[in-house]
Amino acid sequence: MPARPATTDLVAPLEPGWRRALAPELASPEFAALGAFLSAEIADDAVIYPPHPLRMTAFERTPFDQVRVVVLGQDPYHGPEQANGLAFAVPRGVVIPPSLRNVFTELERDLGLARPAHGDLSAWADRGVLLLNTSLTVRAGEAGSHSAAGWRTLTDAAVRALSQQREGIVFLLWGKHAQARADLIDESRHLVLRAAHPSPLSASRGFHGCGNYSRVNEWLIARGEPPIDWSLPA
């Protein structure tokens, strides 16, 4: 009996707002092709990160109508137990990766918040910070291996839907990969902040000192909205 497309169970748990916003893409041939690709990977016994139940976590933890800030990442982490469906984040108990360490270094410099001892960013997601990778799966040990699988059609559509259907969102575009999505965003309705990627290779060239966290809150307060609580629980 042939396996059903691997996208079938990705749609079912989607938060209703996201399901409505992404409906055209979820019904598209491109999404069906993505399902066929993932099914073929499974048939090939490929190890894929994150595990199936976590692949749509970014959408599930941050409902469409509650998104206030978007952080765009690229690939999920491709090491064991690292990827949890949220861009830049890792589960508690997993060593904090270098890029996330730099995210925390700037958080401490900008807002004076203590550096967390873990990489769990789910509190941010629950407060309206959409932590979205442009590809939502990757083969173990092979960075970028699913970058052409079809995820970007869906995640680009998510950015476009937020831009067109919502008002007053802050988009944090860290690095050239994220900044390439700027043309999806109406900057007359939203704030776009650009900085270098927090990777150790580029953080010193414009991520350290960018002040993005405080700039987000200043802009939100100026609009009469509450700031983001960037602290993370111990």
C-alpha positions as a printed NumPy array, in Angstrom:
array([[ 0.   ,  0.   ,  0.   ],
       [ 1.593,  3.315, -1.057],
       [ 2.291,  5.864,  1.645],
       [ 0.006,  8.861,  1.675],
       [ 1.618, 12.215,  0.836],
       [ 3.721, 13.445,  3.732],
       [ 1.949, 16.817,  3.675],
       [-1.409, 15.305,  4.679],
       [-0.686, 15.447,  8.392],
       [ 0.983, 18.843,  8.097],
       [-2.271, 20.596,  7.202],
       [-4.579, 18.981,  9.765],
       [-3.135, 20.588, 12.926],
       [-2.604, 24.027, 11.356],
       [-4.021, 26.933, 13.328],
       [-7.274, 28.023, 11.583],
       [-6.055, 31.535, 10.751],
       [-2.979, 30.183,  9.014],
       [-5.041, 27.54 ,  7.243],
       [-7.241, 30.262,  5.779],
       [-4.319, 32.531,  4.894],
       [-2.395, 29.735,  3.193],
       [-5.362, 27.958,  1.62 ],
       [-4.343, 28.61 , -2.025],
       [-0.839, 27.261, -1.432],
       [-2.038, 24.266,  0.579],
       [-4.224, 23.288, -2.386],
       [-1.558, 23.969, -5.006],
       [ 0.381, 21.51 , -7.188],
       [ 3.569, 22.824, -5.563],
       [ 2.418, 21.718, -2.118],
       [ 1.422, 18.336, -3.505],
       [ 4.879, 18.056, -5.058],
       [ 6.411, 18.883, -1.679],
       [ 4.421, 16.02 , -0.174],
       [ 5.68 , 13.669, -2.868],
       [ 9.252, 14.791, -2.222],
       [ 8.975, 14.178,  1.525],
       [ 7.337, 10.804,  0.92 ],
       [10.249,  9.858, -1.332],
       [12.709, 10.903,  1.363],
       [10.892,  8.733,  3.877],
       [10.889,  5.825,  1.444],
       [14.639,  6.31 ,  1.077],
       [14.99 ,  5.983,  4.874],
       [16.31 ,  9.537,  5.11 ],
       [16.554, 11.057,  8.569],
       [14.695, 14.364,  8.396],
       [14.722, 17.194, 10.927],
       [12.698, 18.342, 12.7  ],
       [10.566, 15.284, 13.49 ],
       [ 7.201, 15.221, 11.719],
       [ 5.077, 16.533, 14.632],
       [ 7.261, 19.661, 14.903],
       [ 7.472, 20.754, 11.277],
       [ 4.644, 23.304, 11.447],
       [ 5.385, 24.46 , 15.003],
       [ 6.079, 28.064, 13.972],
       [ 2.537, 28.397, 12.604],
       [ 0.968, 26.466, 15.469],
       [ 2.657, 28.439, 18.279],
       [ 2.012, 31.866, 16.719],
       [-1.499, 32.145, 15.248],
       [-1.912, 34.313, 12.153],
       [-3.952, 37.005, 13.903],
       [-1.46 , 37.212, 16.791],
       [ 1.76 , 37.754, 14.809],
       [ 3.463, 40.978, 15.879],
       [ 7.075, 40.326, 14.849],
       [ 8.55 , 38.013, 12.219],
       [12.07 , 36.592, 12.43 ],
       [13.052, 34.823,  9.22 ],
       [15.561, 32.005,  9.365],
       [16.771, 29.721,  6.596],
       [17.09 , 25.986,  7.342],
       [16.249, 23.984, 10.439],
       [19.32 , 22.797, 12.318],
       [20.526, 19.528, 10.806],
       [22.079, 17.916, 13.893],
       [20.413, 15.377, 16.21 ],
       [17.802, 16.799, 18.619],
       [18.455, 20.418, 17.584],
       [15.553, 21.4  , 15.314],
       [12.238, 22.056, 17.044],
       [10.291, 23.89 , 14.343],
       [11.178, 27.421, 15.486],
       [13.853, 29.413, 13.652],
       [17.109, 29.787, 15.616],
       [15.698, 27.864, 18.618],
       [16.766, 24.545, 20.12 ],
       [15.111, 22.488, 22.868],
       [16.207, 22.814, 26.471],
       [19.189, 20.646, 27.257],
       [20.695, 21.059, 23.779],
       [23.899, 23.073, 23.436],
       [23.111, 26.607, 22.245],
       [24.356, 26.984, 18.64 ],
       [26.741, 29.847, 17.752],
       [24.152, 31.957, 15.883],
       [21.729, 31.765, 18.798],
       [24.53 , 32.688, 21.214],
       [24.993, 35.858, 19.182],
       [21.242, 36.506, 19.252],
       [21.493, 36.388, 23.047],
       [24.646, 38.525, 23.113],
       [22.796, 41.317, 21.299],
       [19.747, 40.838, 23.526],
       [21.937, 41.401, 26.568],
       [23.715, 44.402, 25.04 ],
       [20.545, 46.033, 23.73 ],
       [18.088, 45.461, 26.574],
       [20.29 , 44.424, 29.483],
       [18.531, 41.073, 29.785],
       [20.499, 38.197, 31.247],
       [21.705, 35.642, 28.721],
       [19.446, 32.57 , 28.881],
       [21.024, 29.253, 29.82 ],
       [18.934, 27.429, 27.199],
       [17.876, 27.922, 23.59 ],
       [14.114, 27.444, 23.961],
       [12.434, 30.43 , 22.265],
       [ 8.869, 29.164, 22.563],
       [ 8.023, 32.007, 24.975],
       [ 8.778, 34.473, 22.176],
       [ 6.572, 32.5  , 19.789],
       [ 3.73 , 32.525, 22.31 ],
       [ 4.046, 36.327, 22.598],
       [ 3.587, 36.947, 18.886],
       [ 7.103, 36.496, 17.482],
       [ 6.832, 34.229, 14.441],
       [10.108, 32.298, 14.221],
       [ 9.873, 31.067, 10.655],
       [12.466, 29.23 ,  8.601],
       [12.051, 29.505,  4.834],
       [12.55 , 25.723,  4.583],
       [10.803, 23.679,  7.251],
       [12.729, 20.419,  6.861],
       [16.29 , 19.285,  6.172],
       [18.13 , 15.988,  5.797],
       [20.307, 15.06 ,  8.745],
       [23.792, 16.459,  8.294],
       [23.002, 18.106,  4.962],
       [22.415, 21.847,  5.283],
       [20.21 , 23.229,  2.525],
       [19.204, 19.769,  1.319],
       [15.465, 20.637,  1.207],
       [15.849, 24.232,  0.061],
       [14.482, 23.381, -3.401],
       [11.794, 20.977, -2.18 ],
       [ 8.953, 23.504, -2.322],
       [ 8.837, 24.891,  1.202],
       [ 9.762, 28.395,  0.081],
       [ 6.593, 28.713, -1.973],
       [ 4.632, 28.152,  1.235],
       [ 6.755, 30.271,  3.551],
       [ 6.967, 33.129,  1.048],
       [ 3.177, 32.981,  0.854],
       [ 3.05 , 33.247,  4.653],
       [ 5.139, 36.434,  4.591],
       [ 3.065, 37.838,  1.743],
       [-0.203, 37.065,  3.541],
       [ 0.968, 38.826,  6.687],
       [ 2.004, 41.836,  4.633],
       [-1.291, 42.04 ,  2.746],
       [-3.796, 41.053,  5.409],
       [-2.301, 42.511,  8.599],
       [-1.063, 45.938,  9.71 ],
       [ 1.86 , 47.056, 11.839],
       [ 4.075, 43.963, 11.943],
       [ 7.837, 44.231, 12.401],
       [ 9.924, 42.035, 10.104],
       [13.46 , 41.279, 11.256],
       [15.538, 40.372,  8.21 ],
       [18.903, 39.097,  9.385],
       [21.315, 38.341,  6.579],
       [21.067, 38.294,  2.794],
       [18.845, 35.224,  2.646],
       [16.149, 36.86 ,  4.759],
       [16.604, 40.248,  3.11 ],
       [15.858, 38.669, -0.264],
       [12.247, 38.368,  0.98 ],
       [11.902, 42.126,  1.513],
       [10.047, 42.544, -1.773],
       [ 7.211, 40.451, -0.309],
       [ 6.566, 43.088,  2.366],
       [ 4.671, 46.379,  2.023],
       [ 6.92 , 48.743,  3.957],
       [ 4.22 , 51.418,  3.979],
       [ 2.196, 49.196,  6.328],
       [ 4.944, 47.439,  8.274],
       [ 8.402, 48.055,  9.718],
       [11.33 , 46.183,  8.152],
       [14.595, 46.08 , 10.087],
       [17.666, 44.744,  8.293],
       [20.853, 43.508,  9.971],
       [23.679, 41.091,  9.319],
       [23.048, 37.448, 10.092],
       [23.969, 36.453, 13.677],
       [26.285, 33.718, 12.395],
       [29.845, 33.986, 13.767],
       [30.954, 34.654, 10.178],
       [28.918, 37.849,  9.908],
       [27.664, 38.978, 13.334],
       [30.517, 41.447, 13.75 ],
       [29.595, 43.084, 10.436],
       [26.283, 44.528, 11.53 ],
       [24.382, 42.235, 13.855],
       [26.174, 43.145, 17.051],
       [24.987, 46.642, 17.86 ],
       [21.935, 46.568, 15.585],
       [19.57 , 47.252, 18.494],
       [16.71 , 45.438, 16.821],
       [14.968, 44.434, 20.051],
       [14.713, 47.969, 21.374],
       [13.807, 49.343, 17.928],
       [10.926, 46.869, 17.695],
       [ 9.57 , 48.013, 21.038],
       [10.051, 51.708, 20.343],
       [ 8.056, 51.372, 17.134],
       [ 5.276, 49.359, 18.759],
       [ 4.99 , 51.807, 21.662],
       [ 4.836, 54.719, 19.208],
       [ 1.856, 52.982, 17.613],
       [ 0.144, 52.719, 20.999],
       [ 0.806, 48.993, 21.302],
       [ 2.467, 47.08 , 24.143],
       [ 6.125, 46.179, 23.655],
       [ 7.383, 42.642, 23.192],
       [ 8.614, 40.963, 26.351],
       [11.961, 39.635, 25.092],
       [12.865, 37.909, 28.36 ],
       [12.98 , 34.136, 28.488],
       [12.062, 32.018, 31.507],
       [14.871, 30.244, 33.304]])
